[in-house]
Amino acid sequence: MVVFSEEDHILIKILYELKGYSAKRLIKEFPTKGWKLRALNKLLRKLTDAGMTDQRPGSGRPCSARTASNINTVNAFAFASQLKADFECKL
């Protein structure tokens, strides 16, 4: 997977908007960057659709539900469920 640096984003955006460079032209002009056609096309499509190449700002919440608090809650729930199942089996 190609990860574009912040400088790459700026360069690509400027050349695309001001000079009309396509993904193929960008690869031809900068062969040492190791950019892939598919990744560049995706980035250019994002630029066209959203007017920007960077990620949209998030809400500030963690991207995952795997927080210490949630893990402890799930573990406690699983333990309680197992105790209940064991108790019901003995009845």
N, C-alpha and C positions, 0 to 999 in steps of 0.2 A: 504494500500500500504506500502510495506516495503522500508524504506530508509536506505541504508547502510552508515555507517560513513566512514570517511577517513581511520580509523584504520581497519575497516571491509574489505575495498577494498584491503588494503595491505595484510592482513592476508589471505584472499581468494585467491588473486593472487599468493602469495608464496606457499600456500598449493596445489593449482591447478597445478602450473608449476613445482615445485620441487618434490612433492610427489604424484601427480596424483589424488588428492582428487576429488570425484564427488560431486554433489550437495547433494545427499543423505548422503554421508559420512560426509560432512560439518555439516549438520543438526544433525546428530548423535553425532558428536564430540562436538558441541556447542549448546546444547538444550536450554540454557537460553537466547540465542541471539534473539529468535523469528523469525528467518529467515524462509521464505516460499520456498518450492521446486521450484515453478514456477519462483519466483524472482531470485533465485540463478542460475537456468538454463539459464535465460535470461542474467544475468551478466557473466556467464561462456562463453556463446555463443559470447557475445560482446568481451570478452577477446580473444577468439579464432580467431574471425574475424578481429578485429582491433589491437590486441596485447596490449590493454589497457582497464582498467575498468572505467576510468574517462571520463567525457564528453569532446568532442572535443572543442577546443577553437573557440569562435565565432568571428564575425567581429567587435564587440564592439558596434554595433548598438543595440537599444532597441529591445527586442523580440516582442514587440507589436507596432502597429501603433498608439496606444492611447497616443500620446504625446500631450502636451498642444497646441503646434502649429497646429497639425493635427486636434485636436478637434475644435479649433477656426475656422479653414478653413472649416471644414465640417458644423459647425453651421452657418457660414456666407453663405455658398452655399445653405443650406436648407432654410435659411431665404430669400435669394434672389429668390430662386425658388418659394417659397410660395407667395412672393410679385408679381412675374410675373404671377402666376396662378390667383391670386386675381384680378390683373389688366385685364387679358384676359377675365375673367368672367364678368366684368363690361362692356366690349365693346359689 
